[in-house]
Amino acid sequence: MRTPRSVRPLTLQPLPMKIIDGKNTATAIRAEIKDKVCEMTSAGLRPPHLAAIIVGHDGGSEAYVASKARACADVGFLSTVLRFEDSITQDRLLEEVRKLNDDHNIDGFIVQLPLPRHIDPNVIIEAIDPAKDVDGFHPVNVGKTAIGLPGFLSATPAGIMELLKRYDIDTKGKNCVILGRSNIVGKPLATLLMQKSRPGNATVTVCHSATKDIADITRRADIIIAAMGAPGFVTADMIKDGAVVIDVGTTRIPDPTAKSGSRLCGDVDFDNVAPKCSYITPVPGGVGPMTIVALLQNTLKAALSRKS
C-alpha cells in the first residue's frame, strides 16, 4: 500500500489593492464637460449657468459653495452665488427660490444645506422647479430615480456610481452593504445599485443606527459603502479579503501634527482596512471631488435641455 504524499497547504495571495482616485477621475470628467461647453458656445449657445443660495455664515457651507464656483469657472460655466443672513424669513427665501425658477438665464440652482432652524428645508426643496433641481433632492427627481426614469440624480450617489463605472467594478449579483440611510446618500444610492443597469443589479442591504450585528453583515459584503459620518467606524475585522470599500465620510477631527490643527477623517480606518481590499477610496481625494463634478454634469444636462 502506497503511503500518501504529504500535501502542502495552498497559500492564497491577497489581491493587490487599488486606490480609487476620485480626484483624477473628476479631472478627466471636467475636461469632458469643458469640451461640451466649447461645443455649445461655438454653436452660439449660452454656456450653462449654475446658481447657489447660501444662508448664514457656516464655514463648511461657505467653503463648499466657493469650490462649486471655482469648478464652474474651470469648465466654462457661468455661476452666481446669492448670500443671505440667517435672519431671512422662510417666506422671503421662498420668494428668492421662485425668482430663480422663473429666471431663464439660470439652468440649475441649489439651496445650500443646512438652513437655519426656523426654515423648513423640505418646504424650500419642494419649491424648487424639478427641471432646475441639479442637487436631485426634489421629490419628483427622487421618485424618478426610484422607478428608473430620467431625472437629476443626487450628486454624491451619482459620483459614486460614476467611480464604480469608470473603474469597471462589477456590481451585478454582488452583495452590497450601505452604512447609513440618509436621504442624500444612503437611500438614493441603494435605489441606484438595485436598478437593472451597469453599475447596478446588486443585492443591497442598508444598515443604520438600529441595525444589530453590523460587523456580521459587513463581513459578508462584496462592496461596502460607508456613509454614517462616524470617523473610523469600519475596521479591518469588519470586512472580508478582496472587498471593495467606498468611504463617503468627511469628518474634521483634531490633529496636532497637521498645520491647520485638524484633518479630514473618513468612516473607514483606512490604514488597517486598505490592505484587505481590492479597491478602496481615500479621504480626501475619493468621493468628495466626484460630488462636485456630478453637480456639474447635472447642470450641463439641464442646459442641454433648453432650446437656446
Disulfide bonds with the S-S distance in Angstrom:
none
